[in-house]
């Protein structure tokens, strides 16, 4: 594995290693109050309008 990381680093590409132990949190809502507030704001205001750059 370290050989691959060294080879990638010479090309100046960021190396990201994902920790599989974090899969424990996939189905859990960690901040229910913040999620409820964000959903409420999206229902009232909506998403911002995207304009095409010319």
Secondary structure, 3 states (H helix, E strand, C coil): CHHHHHHHHCCCCCCCCCCHHHHHHCCCCCCHHHHHHHHHHHHHCCCCCCCCCC
